[in-house]
Amino acid sequence: MFKTTFRRISPNDREEFIKMSKEFYSSEAVLSDIDPNFHENAFDELMRSDEYLVCYIFESGSDIVGYGLLNKMFTHEVGGLTVWIEELYVRDGFRGRGIGGQFLRFVESEIPAKRYRLETEPENEGAWALYSRHGYSRLGYDQMYKDIQP
């Protein structure tokens, strides 16, 4: 198995986090890109507190190979903490080496919760296979949203 370590993001990771976040949001893993300022906003929130967001940097030797962004919330329907795996990104050249699965196991061991939740694009067959292998099931309902513009 490919040796990967996971560590909490630090102020020194700003440039690399923003670069990877932009890579993630320009990939086929998401429906569309986001406002460029949102990458900075997320990093600033990560440095402010871990109340809502937690981020882990994936390293192999001296290489930064990806990151995982988690969102924590109490959900009534499960009666406790839900950890939303909001972003799980492994860079090109490092995919298919078990890093995603290692991170899912790491999250479950480090952040005990009643539910771990994530989403993926229907066409992302690799992600579906990975998540299914690790015990994730389809929820069975669609999501709706409303953006509030300033």
C-alpha positions in Angstrom: 0.0 0.0 0.0 1.2 3.5 -0.8 2.4 5.2 2.4 0.5 8.4 3.0 0.3 10.6 6.2 -2.5 13.0 7.0 -1.9 16.1 9.0 -4.0 19.1 10.0 -3.6 22.1 7.7 -1.4 25.0 8.9 -0.9 28.6 7.9 2.1 27.6 5.8 -0.2 25.5 3.6 -2.1 28.5 2.2 -0.6 28.6 -1.3 -0.7 24.8 -1.8 -4.3 24.5 -0.4 -5.6 27.2 -2.7 -3.8 25.6 -5.7 -5.3 22.1 -4.9 -8.7 23.6 -4.2 -8.7 25.3 -7.7 -7.5 22.0 -9.2 -10.4 20.2 -7.5 -13.0 22.7 -8.6 -11.9 22.7 -12.2 -12.1 18.9 -12.3 -14.9 16.6 -13.4 -15.5 15.7 -9.7 -17.8 18.8 -9.4 -20.6 20.3 -11.3 -19.0 23.7 -11.8 -16.2 25.9 -10.7 -16.7 28.4 -7.8 -16.0 32.0 -7.2 -12.1 32.3 -6.9 -12.6 34.2 -3.6 -14.2 31.2 -2.0 -10.8 29.3 -2.0 -9.4 32.2 0.2 -12.5 32.3 2.3 -12.3 28.6 3.1 -8.6 28.9 4.0 -9.3 31.9 6.2 -12.1 30.0 8.0 -9.8 27.0 8.5 -7.3 29.3 10.2 -9.9 31.0 12.3 -11.3 27.9 13.9 -12.1 24.2 13.5 -15.7 24.8 14.6 -17.1 24.2 11.1 -14.3 23.1 8.8 -11.4 20.8 9.3 -8.8 20.1 6.6 -6.1 17.5 6.4 -3.2 17.6 4.0 -2.1 14.3 2.4 1.6 13.7 2.2 3.8 11.1 0.8 7.4 11.7 1.7 8.0 15.4 0.8 5.1 15.4 -1.7 1.8 17.0 -1.0 -0.6 14.6 -2.8 -4.0 15.9 -1.8 -6.3 17.1 0.9 -9.6 16.3 2.6 -12.0 19.0 3.7 -14.5 18.1 6.4 -17.6 19.9 7.6 -19.0 19.1 11.1 -22.6 19.4 12.1 -25.2 18.0 14.5 -28.0 16.4 12.6 -31.3 15.6 14.2 -32.1 12.7 11.9 -29.1 10.7 13.2 -29.1 12.1 16.7 -25.6 13.4 16.8 -22.6 14.5 14.9 -22.4 14.1 11.2 -19.1 14.6 9.5 -19.6 15.8 5.9 -16.6 14.8 3.7 -17.0 17.9 1.6 -13.9 17.5 -0.5 -11.6 14.5 -1.0 -8.9 15.4 -3.5 -6.0 13.3 -4.7 -3.7 14.8 -7.3 -3.2 13.3 -10.7 -0.4 10.8 -10.6 -1.3 9.6 -7.1 -4.8 8.3 -7.8 -5.5 4.6 -7.6 -3.0 4.0 -4.9 -5.5 3.6 -2.0 -5.1 7.2 -0.6 -8.8 7.9 -0.6 -9.6 4.7 1.3 -6.8 5.4 3.8 -8.3 8.9 4.4 -11.8 7.5 4.9 -10.5 5.1 7.5 -8.4 7.9 9.1 -11.5 10.2 9.4 -13.6 7.5 11.0 -10.9 6.7 13.5 -10.0 10.3 14.4 -13.4 12.0 14.4 -16.0 9.7 15.9 -19.5 10.5 14.6 -22.9 9.0 14.1 -22.8 9.5 10.4 -20.2 10.2 7.7 -21.7 11.8 4.6 -20.4 12.8 1.2 -21.6 13.4 -2.3 -20.3 12.6 -5.7 -21.3 13.2 -9.3 -23.3 10.3 -10.8 -20.8 10.0 -13.6 -17.8 9.6 -11.2 -17.7 5.8 -11.3 -14.3 5.7 -9.5 -15.6 7.7 -6.6 -18.8 5.6 -6.4 -16.7 2.4 -6.3 -14.4 3.7 -3.6 -17.2 4.9 -1.4 -19.2 1.7 -1.8 -16.1 -0.4 -0.9 -15.9 1.5 2.4 -19.6 1.0 3.3 -21.2 4.2 2.0 -24.7 3.9 0.7 -27.0 6.2 -1.4 -29.3 8.3 0.8 -32.1 8.2 -1.7 -33.2 11.8 -1.8 -32.2 14.7 -3.9 -30.8 17.9 -2.5 -32.1 21.4 -3.1 -30.4 24.7 -2.4 -31.0 28.4 -2.6 -28.0 30.8 -3.0 -28.3 34.2 -1.4 -26.6 36.9 -3.5 -25.2 39.9 -1.7 
